[in-house]
Amino acid sequence: MAFKTRGSVALISVHGDPAVDIGCEEAGGQNVYVRQVGEALAQRGWKVDMFTRKSNPDQLDIVEHQLGCRTIRLEAGPQAFVSRDHLFEYLPEFLSAFQTFQNKNGIIYPLIHTNYWLSAWVGLALRKSQTTRLLHTYHSLGAVKYRAVSTIPMIAKTRLQIEKQCLEQSDCVVSTSPQEQGHLRSLVSTDGTIEIIPCGTDTQKFQDQNCNAARQQLGIRDETKLILYVGRFDPRKGIETLVQAVGHPYVQHHQQVQLMIVGGSRSGQKDSQEQSRIRAIVNELGLQDQVIFTGRIDHDHLPDYYAAADLCVVPSLYEPFGLVAIEAMACGTPVIASAVGGLKHTVVHGETGLLVPPQEEDELAHAIDYLFTHPVEQQTMGAAGHQRVTRKFSWPGVADQLDQLYLSQLNHLCNEFFPGQFVS
Ligand code: UDP
């Protein structure tokens, strides 16, 4: 389909580089989202520049992904990994590098879509110095996250203030689920405009495929009962609860149970602390022979893993959206997820999988046992999940909604300058 040329948009994602490998350190859903939004919008005629922080001297300053879509890395702080809780001090540098880029290239982006609160600070600052429409996607909300985790970082107060300012002052917040919208209204502010547009997944890549073929590809035996986890190593992901559930008698009474944990960087990096903690729990429970750690798997190879699994578990303590759940569902695999955040929107309890309370290994073990002992339901839920993703969370549909939102924001901008001459 041919689309008309739209306009220029800057997607700002200070800590989530859309051009890096996904699944290790802090690279996860936000990186995937920004890249997919960027590419899909470019295909619809937008000229998309995705700005991120350069975190390694070997990285290219500009990566061209496709016509009209590139990643631009700005220098701000050390060219090394810096955890997101320690990036705030480098934001003024990021802001000034962004402004220098605009000046050098003779452009002022009429639309800026920021991602995560760090980028919101940059967007709010830019709006003071130039005429632009500001959209924001939170990806994670401090107000909810700090209730779910035990360690609250020093930066928490600043983050909460900026998240509030962002909701009240940006032109539109793109919330990825009704649950997130509810949290924004009850915990952050009653002011500000919110539009719900979910995250999406590539349903060409993640599609219902043959389980046996996938198992053959990965060397997994037919009789194995395979439980899959995909994601980063982060305490808020709840991997500990999953390992404990696998060691529970409800699950252990089944033969040939295997847990495959996909994700995580090589040792020596920040997430290795959580990896070591999880491995220690596996050893303590004597589950070494039943748990496989694959390390990070390329996004393009993940469909085989989802298809090979009997079920995929997303045991998060808090999950703003949770791309893994819709990727698994797209591949026809039922999902057992914590009943938190966006997972309550994507996973329909009893229809596409099961929802359980977070951090409750007994309940999780019970849910796993249920699906293992009800293979027909397991199949039906897998098929229903595939249909739900195709209907509600496929990228073309999601991108069309974002396209319309961007167009309406551009119209607002034009009407500010030439009242009455543009129709929304
Ligand atoms: N992922 C990946 N390879 C891995 C582990 C994870 O490509 O080895 C991807 C996964 O497919 C998903 C993203 O990382 O697209 C994780 O996104 P999600 O929203 O589930 O969690 P987040 O990382 O944002 O907390």
Residues whose N, C-alpha, C, O or C-beta is under 5 A from the ligand:
A	BS01	UDP	I22 G23 A27 G28 G29 Q30 V32 V230 G231 R232 V262 G263 G264 G295 R296 I297 D298 H299 G322 L323 V324
